[in-house]
């Protein structure tokens, strides 16, 4: 999967009550809570430090997220817990 049009993401998030946010340390508890519900595999309070993680929030609650896991020249593996 390759995203070549990042502008489309902005259109999606403005078309609903969802907000696309870059996740960081302040979101750590919400990220851990979400992974406890979905059980994607190993994830701890510092996993987001491996790369950029993006989340979708609705009514200030994190409802979905994905993040970088592995990078090689020209490609990035995306993890979707």
Backbone bond lengths (Angstrom), bond angles and torsions (degrees), N, CA, C in turn:
res aa  C-N    CA-C-N  psi(-1)  N-CA   C-N-CA  omega(-1)  CA-C   N-CA-C  phi
1 X - - - 1.444 - - 1.520 107.62 -
2 X 1.300 116.78 131.10 1.454 122.10 -178.79 1.526 108.98 -129.93
3 X 1.329 116.44 128.99 1.465 120.82 176.01 1.519 108.05 -98.09
4 X 1.315 116.74 112.84 1.457 120.64 179.94 1.521 112.39 -106.49
5 X 1.343 117.54 -7.97 1.459 120.93 -176.72 1.524 109.54 -131.18
6 X 1.317 117.52 79.26 1.453 122.08 179.88 1.513 112.92 -61.52
7 X 1.326 118.37 -22.93 1.466 121.37 178.93 1.524 111.07 -63.37
8 X 1.328 117.36 -27.83 1.463 120.56 178.52 1.520 111.61 -63.77
9 X 1.332 117.65 -31.24 1.457 120.91 178.35 1.517 111.22 -63.09
10 X 1.316 117.15 -40.22 1.462 120.90 178.81 1.527 110.36 -64.44
11 X 1.322 117.30 -38.47 1.460 120.60 178.61 1.526 110.58 -64.19
12 X 1.321 116.94 -41.32 1.461 121.31 178.66 1.520 111.60 -61.62
13 X 1.322 116.47 -48.09 1.459 118.92 -175.21 1.519 112.09 -70.03
14 X 1.321 118.75 -28.33 1.458 119.79 179.54 1.529 111.70 -82.10
15 X 1.320 116.90 -13.08 1.459 120.30 -177.64 1.528 112.70 -85.23
16 X 1.300 118.69 -2.98 1.461 121.27 -179.01 1.519 109.02 -143.26
17 X 1.320 115.32 -174.24 1.456 119.33 177.90 1.528 111.99 -83.24
18 X 1.315 116.67 3.29 1.457 121.73 -179.99 1.525 110.48 -79.72
19 X 1.317 115.13 149.41 1.459 120.87 178.64 1.527 108.37 -126.33
20 X 1.318 116.91 129.28 1.450 122.86 176.69 1.518 108.44 -89.44
21 X 1.339 117.75 123.89 1.463 121.30 -177.50 1.526 110.66 -131.90
22 X 1.325 115.23 148.52 1.456 119.97 171.83 1.521 106.85 -84.59
23 X 1.318 115.84 123.25 1.460 121.37 -174.87 1.523 110.77 -83.68
24 X 1.331 115.42 147.34 1.459 121.40 179.89 1.522 109.26 -148.03
25 X 1.312 117.06 -165.34 1.459 122.39 -176.32 1.524 112.59 -55.89
26 X 1.318 117.94 -36.12 1.464 119.47 -179.13 1.529 112.48 -66.77
27 X 1.326 117.52 -18.85 1.466 122.22 178.44 1.532 112.59 -96.28
28 X 1.311 117.53 1.27 1.460 122.21 -173.68 1.526 113.32 -53.07
29 X 1.321 117.67 -46.56 1.472 120.58 -178.95 1.525 110.96 -63.13
30 X 1.336 117.50 -42.29 1.468 120.96 179.91 1.525 110.69 -66.36
31 X 1.339 116.82 -36.91 1.458 120.81 178.76 1.532 110.24 -65.89
32 X 1.312 116.57 -43.84 1.463 121.37 179.60 1.531 110.18 -64.75
33 X 1.330 116.40 -39.95 1.468 121.24 178.28 1.526 110.86 -62.69
34 X 1.327 116.96 -44.37 1.462 120.92 179.90 1.528 111.06 -63.63
35 X 1.329 117.47 -42.15 1.463 119.53 -179.89 1.528 111.35 -69.73
36 X 1.333 118.43 -27.68 1.461 120.65 175.70 1.535 110.30 -65.34
37 X 1.333 116.18 -32.71 1.468 120.46 178.66 1.524 112.14 -75.53
38 X 1.329 116.89 -37.96 1.464 120.92 -172.98 1.525 113.94 -96.36
39 X 1.331 117.84 -18.67 1.468 124.35 177.88 1.542 113.40 49.82
40 X 1.343 117.11 58.78 1.461 120.14 -178.40 1.525 114.03 -78.25
41 X 1.301 117.63 -9.93 1.462 121.69 -174.64 1.511 108.32 125.07
42 X 1.317 117.62 -164.70 1.468 120.35 -175.57 1.530 113.11 -56.57
43 X 1.305 115.43 127.12 1.463 122.17 176.18 1.515 106.48 -159.30
44 X 1.348 116.42 127.17 1.457 118.43 177.54 1.517 110.18 -129.93
45 X 1.310 116.66 -176.49 1.461 120.43 -172.24 1.521 114.23 -65.40
46 X 1.344 119.03 -12.29 1.468 121.15 178.72 1.530 113.49 -113.54
47 X 1.312 117.72 5.51 1.468 120.77 -178.67 1.527 111.88 -57.58
48 X 1.319 117.58 -35.12 1.467 120.87 -178.78 1.527 112.37 -62.20
49 X 1.316 117.78 -14.40 1.465 120.76 178.92 1.530 112.66 -76.16
50 X 1.338 117.48 -8.69 1.465 121.01 178.66 1.522 112.00 -69.96
51 X 1.327 117.43 -24.57 1.454 121.64 -178.80 1.516 109.50 179.17
52 X 1.302 115.86 -168.99 1.456 120.79 -179.52 1.525 110.39 -75.16
53 X 1.315 116.88 130.43 1.461 122.99 174.40 1.520 107.92 -118.15
54 X 1.314 116.14 134.95 1.462 122.22 176.53 1.519 108.42 -115.16
55 X 1.325 115.51 146.08 1.448 119.66 -179.77 1.506 111.18 -132.55
56 X 1.304 115.31 158.55 1.464 121.98 172.63 1.514 106.57 -112.26
57 X 1.330 115.24 124.42 1.465 121.49 179.16 1.516 109.08 -113.25
58 X 1.301 115.40 139.23 1.465 122.42 172.84 1.512 106.78 -126.40
59 X 1.309 116.26 127.97 1.467 121.25 -177.69 1.530 111.12 51.88
60 X 1.340 115.35 42.23 1.469 123.57 178.34 1.528 114.31 66.22
61 X 1.328 117.82 15.77 1.459 121.97 178.46 1.526 108.77 -115.53
62 X 1.332 115.81 132.55 1.462 121.15 178.03 1.525 109.02 -70.70
63 X 1.345 116.55 121.26 1.463 120.77 -177.35 1.529 113.14 -115.95
64 X 1.342 117.06 -14.15 1.463 120.96 178.48 1.524 108.22 -161.28
65 X 1.333 115.82 154.13 1.461 119.27 177.00 1.517 109.77 -159.42
66 X 1.321 114.95 160.61 1.456 123.12 174.84 1.521 106.88 -153.10
67 X 1.321 116.17 152.90 1.449 118.46 -178.70 1.513 113.45 -154.92
68 X 1.328 114.34 166.78 1.461 121.39 -179.82 1.521 110.12 -71.72
69 X 1.316 114.75 138.47 1.447 119.98 178.99 1.527 111.17 -119.61
70 X 1.294 116.99 -45.44 1.459 121.61 -175.97 1.511 108.15 -143.04
71 X 1.337 116.85 137.42 1.462 120.70 178.15 1.519 109.22 -124.54
72 X 1.323 114.94 132.83 1.460 122.06 169.55 1.521 105.49 -129.44
73 X 1.283 117.36 162.31 1.457 121.13 -174.56 1.527 112.55 -48.00
74 X 1.337 115.25 114.29 1.453 120.98 175.79 1.525 115.63 87.36
75 X 1.328 118.95 -7.56 1.465 121.38 -176.60 1.529 110.69 -139.48
76 X 1.320 115.11 150.41 1.462 121.61 176.15 1.517 108.55 -133.63
77 X 1.330 116.10 129.08 1.466 120.02 173.10 1.522 107.51 -80.43
78 X 1.326 116.20 133.04 1.464 120.96 -179.27 1.518 108.60 -107.34
79 X 1.305 115.43 131.19 1.465 123.10 178.30 1.526 106.43 -101.09
80 X 1.312 117.11 133.12 1.471 120.61 -179.35 1.526 109.83 -124.14
81 X 1.329 116.17 82.80 1.473 118.50 -179.54 1.506 112.15 -69.59
